[in-house]
Amino acid sequence: MKKGYKFIIALFAILLVLFFVASILVSLYAPRIVEDQIRQSLKVKASLGKISLSPPFTVTLESLEIGTLANIKKVSFSPNLIALLSGKIIIHGLTISGSVINLERSSDGKLNLPVLDKKGKPPEIYPASLRVVDAKIIFTDRKVSAAGYQIIVDKLNISVARASLPLASLATDFNVSAQFLSPAGKVFGGITFSGWLDYLAKGMDAKLEVNDLEVTNFSPYYGNFISNKKLLSARLNLNSTFKAKNNALNIITDFNLSNLVYDQDELQAPVPDLAKNALDLFTDADGNLHLVFNIDTKLDDPALSQDKLKEIILKAAMKNLASQSPEQIVDKVSSVIDKFKGYSKELKEIFGK
């Protein structure tokens, strides 16, 4: 029995010494190896302040810079040593903390993302879970503005992990939250997206919430899709549920647009689009637009054309209009009806009753 104890103590001591020696070697030589690998693979400059090991076997990288694209305060993970023997890299507990990502789109529409070197076969990497803590993404778009139109995603937190139950499930739980900042540092909205996704089984159950988003900060991208008149201010609150089974994805959205302020000097387009003028015709007595609409699409191909989306918005706006009193409708239509003469058939269907 005593010999058994001595053997265990001796084995533990050997492992402790090996771990101590490995920690020293990693701290001395690993940073340069990691920097060289990034430079060779991504063709950008890289620097790493420190790399260390902690028991039982957690690797921590600190002060990692990848060109002008990313500055990461800390990355930690635990590789599966048994999987390494088979040539696969399975990573547990991958956590990325305090990262700043600088995305830029050039005037010709290209992003500043590095291209991976395709020489040789890249190693198979399987992250078992992922946490992104307090990240920031600064997006500068020089395609819509030569000076660079900028939107900042701040306090980005992401959690992705395999669902624990049932044991046979391949579903992945996820939770994403962030807030939006102007270049001046002013918060203009927040977003959360959480639920589960089983892509192999083509199933999903999730909820998306957008809170107090000042949509005019995205005006270069939506243009006059909703209204041909220029909006100086509009606040969006949105709730969407995503449910998918056997690849059939259903999205139910409660859309609320409020605090609408127009540019009074902006002229209306000569040929109006009924769907684009939903704000002019379908807002309530307080000038708010409340729409509830349903989208049916495919989980593996959720693309939705602009024409289809306009049709969905128009149907939802008609339901909104039908819920208003006849007096409200008459007052509203009398001021805008001339703009919609080209839509007499649609208007007859709305007002004919």
Buried (B, 14 or more C-beta within 10 A) or exposed (E): EEEEEEEEEEEEEEEEEEBEEEBEEBEEEBBEEBBEEBBEBBEBEBBBEEBBBEEEBBBBBBBBBBBEBBBBBBBBBBBBEEBEEEEEBBBBBBBBBBBBBBBBBEEEEEEBEBEEEEEEEEEEEEBBBBBBBEBBBBBBBBBEEEEBBBBBBBBBBBBBBEBEEEEEBEBBBBBBBBBBBEEEEEBBBBBBBBBBBBBEBBBBBBEBBBBBBBBBBBBEEEEBBBBBBBBEEBBBBBBBBBBBBEBEBBBEBBBBBBEBEBEEEBEEEEEBBBBBBBBBBBBBEEEBBBBEBEBEBEBEEEEEEEEEBBEBBBBBBBEBBEEBEEEEBEEBBEEEBEBBEEBEEEBEEBEEE
